[in-house]
Amino acid sequence: MDDLFRAIEQAAARKRQAAHFRALGVDPALEKAQDVVSAVAGTLASRFAGDGFRFAASGRRKLTRKVGDWTQEIHLDGGGHNSPGRTIHFRVFAFVKNAALKRWQKKKPSAFFLPGRLPNDVAVISERVMPGWPRAEWKLTDPKNRPAAIDGAEEHIRQRILPALEMFTDRDALRAHLTTDTQPDHFQRLVRLDLTIDLLLCYFDTEDAARAVDHFVAAHASEEFATRLAFAFAKARAGHVPENVSNTEIIAVAVARYELPVTHPLLTKLRTAELPPYDPLAEWERSRASATHGDIVRLLQSAGYRVDPI
């Protein structure tokens, strides 16, 4: 809830700033934000030509390289909230894609996704998923700050982003990360749980996928977790794919459909347990009973939004 409040607060602040600048009007003498960001991105991109990256200056400004099945993209972005000459930001983040995984998911097919709904990215490397990573944003409004911003962005890419990209191409490091990551929030995972399991099955074996699931359950086992997992197993047996990136539903589907050789006692018990049939109406009632609509309304109001009654 704290993360949600911060996101709402930041969005409200950006909207207020944008409205303020619109009221001031556009001074044609001021630098265009897109021109500044493009020039900085081009200079920064030239420093990575020796690392095997190609630079796309048109459309989305990004560095791209292929390493085996992996496509690595480093985006050099203006942030989307710039104003000519008044506020010009520059951000850096990366995407990881994998063609072999996509083919495997289509052929198998993946138990987690409906046809045509496969995710495009394996990972998004940003401040949200990298512990201790300061926000990768530089201010370019003052021309005197731009050389230092370019140097800072290069250092950030080399020290933070490239090591993360290289981990995906190192089989041992990739297996170690995927089988031990127990972060429950998919927004803060380098690779979300459903893609973690598919990646392990695609590149390694069922034992590794089972190990990842066992570790996750061991890290979060509780009475509440066991109750939600029991509902999830009933839902998986009814043929449903996981909804809303639910960890318990992902685990239940993985164990039921992929027949993973899990060893955690809770999973081995639920695998063969007699459970009540899945009831969509009962699930809807449970979701209504645990809804936090009032909390979200208060968060929006405290951030300065007007919330009209339905």
C-alpha positions in Angstrom: 0.0 0.0 0.0 2.9 2.3 0.7 4.3 1.7 -2.9 0.8 2.4 -4.3 0.6 5.7 -2.3 4.0 6.8 -3.6 3.0 6.0 -7.2 -0.2 8.0 -6.9 1.6 10.9 -5.2 4.2 11.0 -7.9 1.6 10.8 -10.7 -0.3 13.7 -9.1 2.9 15.8 -8.8 3.7 15.2 -12.5 0.2 16.2 -13.5 0.3 19.4 -11.4 3.7 20.3 -12.9 2.5 19.6 -16.5 -0.6 21.8 -15.9 1.6 24.6 -14.6 3.9 24.5 -17.6 0.9 24.4 -20.1 -0.4 27.5 -18.4 2.9 29.3 -19.0 2.7 28.5 -22.7 5.6 27.5 -25.1 8.5 29.9 -25.7 9.8 29.1 -29.2 13.2 30.3 -28.1 13.5 27.4 -25.6 15.2 24.1 -26.5 12.9 21.3 -27.5 13.1 18.5 -24.9 13.1 15.8 -27.6 16.1 17.4 -29.4 18.1 17.6 -26.2 17.3 14.0 -25.2 18.1 12.7 -28.8 21.5 14.4 -28.8 22.4 13.1 -25.3 21.2 9.6 -26.3 23.3 9.6 -29.5 26.4 10.7 -27.6 25.9 8.0 -24.9 25.1 5.3 -27.5 28.4 5.9 -29.3 30.3 4.8 -26.2 28.7 1.3 -26.4 29.4 0.5 -30.0 32.4 -1.6 -28.9 30.1 -3.6 -26.7 28.2 -5.0 -29.6 25.2 -2.7 -29.4 23.4 -1.1 -32.3 21.7 2.2 -31.8 18.2 3.0 -33.1 17.9 6.8 -33.1 14.4 7.0 -34.6 11.3 5.9 -32.7 12.3 4.5 -29.3 15.9 5.5 -28.7 17.5 2.2 -27.7 20.7 0.2 -27.8 20.1 -3.4 -29.0 22.3 -6.5 -29.1 21.7 -10.3 -29.5 23.6 -12.9 -27.5 22.4 -16.4 -28.4 18.6 -16.6 -27.9 18.7 -13.4 -25.8 17.8 -9.9 -27.1 19.0 -7.1 -24.8 17.6 -3.6 -25.1 18.8 -0.5 -23.2 16.3 2.3 -23.6 17.5 5.9 -23.5 14.3 7.7 -22.7 13.1 11.2 -21.9 10.7 10.0 -19.3 7.5 11.4 -21.0 7.1 14.4 -18.6 9.5 16.9 -20.2 8.7 20.5 -21.0 10.7 22.6 -23.5 13.5 24.4 -21.8 12.0 24.1 -18.4 12.4 20.5 -17.3 14.2 17.9 -19.3 14.8 14.5 -17.7 16.7 11.5 -19.0 16.2 7.9 -17.9 17.9 4.6 -18.6 16.4 1.1 -18.2 16.6 -2.2 -20.0 14.5 -5.1 -21.4 15.4 -8.7 -21.8 13.6 -10.9 -24.4 14.1 -14.5 -25.5 13.0 -16.0 -28.8 13.6 -19.6 -27.8 11.4 -19.2 -24.7 8.6 -17.8 -26.8 8.8 -20.8 -29.2 8.8 -23.2 -26.3 5.8 -21.5 -24.7 3.8 -21.7 -28.0 4.7 -25.3 -28.7 4.3 -26.8 -25.2 2.0 -24.7 -24.7 2.7 -22.7 -21.6 0.3 -23.6 -18.7 0.2 -20.0 -17.5 -1.0 -17.9 -20.5 -3.9 -18.0 -22.9 -3.1 -18.3 -26.6 -1.9 -15.0 -28.0 -1.2 -13.5 -24.5 2.4 -14.4 -24.0 4.5 -11.6 -22.4 7.0 -9.9 -24.7 9.7 -9.4 -22.1 11.4 -11.8 -19.8 12.6 -9.0 -17.5 12.6 -5.2 -17.2 15.8 -4.0 -15.5 15.1 -0.8 -13.6 15.3 0.7 -10.2 12.1 -1.2 -9.2 13.7 -4.7 -9.4 17.3 -4.0 -8.5 17.9 -3.7 -4.7 20.0 -0.6 -3.8 19.7 0.8 -7.3 19.2 4.6 -7.1 16.6 6.0 -9.5 18.4 6.2 -12.9 17.3 9.7 -13.9 19.4 12.7 -14.9 18.4 16.4 -15.4 19.4 17.9 -18.7 17.6 21.3 -18.4 20.9 23.2 -17.9 23.3 22.6 -20.8 26.3 22.7 -18.4 25.0 19.6 -16.6 24.8 17.4 -19.7 28.4 16.1 -20.0 28.3 15.0 -16.4 24.8 13.4 -17.0 26.2 11.4 -20.0 29.2 10.2 -17.9 26.8 9.3 -15.0 24.5 7.4 -17.4 27.4 5.5 -18.9 28.7 4.5 -15.5 25.3 3.4 -14.4 24.9 1.2 -17.5 28.3 -0.4 -17.1 28.0 -1.0 -13.3 24.3 -1.8 -13.0 22.7 -2.8 -16.2 25.4 -4.8 -18.1 26.1 -7.2 -15.2 22.4 -8.0 -15.0 22.2 -8.6 -18.8 25.2 -10.8 -18.6 23.7 -12.9 -15.9 21.0 -14.1 -18.3 23.6 -15.5 -20.7 25.5 -17.3 -17.9 23.7 -20.6 -17.4 24.9 -21.3 -13.9 24.2 -17.8 -12.7 20.8 -17.8 -14.3 19.8 -21.1 -12.8 21.0 -20.0 -9.3 19.0 -16.8 -9.5 15.8 -18.4 -10.8 15.8 -21.2 -8.3 16.4 -19.0 -5.2 14.4 -15.8 -5.9 11.5 -15.8 -3.4 10.4 -12.1 -3.8 6.5 -12.3 -3.7 5.9 -8.9 -5.5 6.1 -9.5 -9.2 6.7 -5.8 -9.8 10.0 -6.2 -7.7 11.1 -9.5 -9.2 13.7 -9.5 -11.9 11.8 -12.4 -13.6 8.2 -12.9 -12.5 7.3 -16.3 -11.0 5.4 -17.7 -14.0 8.1 -16.8 -16.4 10.7 -18.1 -13.9 9.1 -21.6 -14.1 8.8 -21.6 -17.9 12.4 -20.5 -18.3 13.6 -23.2 -16.0 11.6 -25.8 -17.9 12.7 -24.4 -21.3 16.5 -24.2 -20.5 17.0 -26.7 -17.6 14.7 -29.4 -16.2 11.6 -30.1 -14.1 13.8 -30.7 -11.0 15.1 -27.1 -11.2 11.5 -25.7 -11.7 10.4 -27.8 -8.7 13.2 -26.4 -6.6 12.2 -22.9 -7.4 8.6 -23.6 -6.4 9.7 -25.4 -3.2 11.9 -22.5 -2.2 9.2 -20.0 -2.8 6.6 -21.9 -0.7 9.1 -22.4 2.1 9.7 -18.7 2.3 6.0 -17.8 2.5 4.3 -20.7 4.2 1.7 -19.7 6.6 -1.9 -20.6 7.5 -3.2 -17.8 5.2 -0.9 -18.9 2.4 -2.0 -22.5 2.7 -5.7 -21.5 2.5 -5.1 -19.5 -0.6 -3.1 -22.3 -2.1 -5.8 -24.8 -1.5 -8.3 -22.5 -3.4 -5.7 -22.1 -6.1 -5.3 -25.9 -6.5 -9.1 -26.3 -6.9 -9.1 -23.6 -9.5 -6.1 -25.1 -11.4 -7.8 -28.5 -11.5 -10.8 -26.8 -13.1 -8.6 -25.7 -16.0 -8.1 -22.0 -15.2 -4.9 -20.1 -16.0 -3.5 -17.9 -13.2 -5.2 -14.5 -12.9 -3.7 -11.2 -11.8 -0.2 -12.7 -11.5 -1.3 -14.6 -8.4 1.6 -16.5 -6.9 -0.6 -19.2 -5.3 -2.4 -19.8 -8.6 0.9 -19.9 -10.6 2.3 -22.5 -8.1 -0.9 -24.6 -8.3 -1.0 -24.6 -12.1 2.7 -25.4 -12.2 2.4 -28.4 -9.9 -0.9 -29.6 -11.5 -0.1 -29.2 -15.2 3.6 -29.5 -15.4 3.6 -32.3 -12.7 6.7 -30.8 -11.0 8.5 -33.2 -8.6 8.0 -30.8 -5.6 9.0 -31.9 -2.1 7.5 -29.2 0.2 5.0 -31.0 2.5 2.3 -28.4 1.8 2.6 -29.0 -2.0 2.8 -32.8 -1.8 -0.3 -32.8 0.4 -2.4 -30.5 -1.8 -1.3 -32.4 -5.0 -3.5 -35.4 -4.0 -5.9 -33.8 -1.5 -9.7 -34.0 -2.0 -10.7 -30.4 -2.4 -14.2 -28.8 -2.9 -14.9 -28.0 -6.6 -13.9 -24.5 -7.7 -16.8 -22.1 -7.4 -16.3 -18.8 -9.3 -19.1 -17.1 -7.4 -17.6 -18.0 -4.0 -14.3 -16.6 -5.2 -16.0 -13.4 -6.2 -17.6 -13.1 -2.7 -14.2 -13.6 -1.1 -12.6 -10.9 -3.2 -15.4 -8.5 -2.3 -15.0 -9.3 1.4 -11.3 -8.5 1.3 -11.5 -5.5 -1.0 -9.6 -2.3 0.0 -11.7 0.1 -2.1 -12.0 2.6 0.8 -8.3 2.5 1.4 -7.6 3.3 -2.3 -10.1 6.1 -2.3 -8.4 7.7 0.7 -5.0 7.4 -1.0 -6.3 9.1 -4.1 -7.9 11.9 -2.1 -4.8 12.5 0.0 -2.7 12.8 -3.2 -5.1 15.6 -4.4 -7.4 13.7 -6.7 -11.2 14.2 -6.6 -13.0 10.8 -6.3 -16.7 11.0 -7.4 -19.1 8.4 -5.9 -20.2 5.7 -8.2 
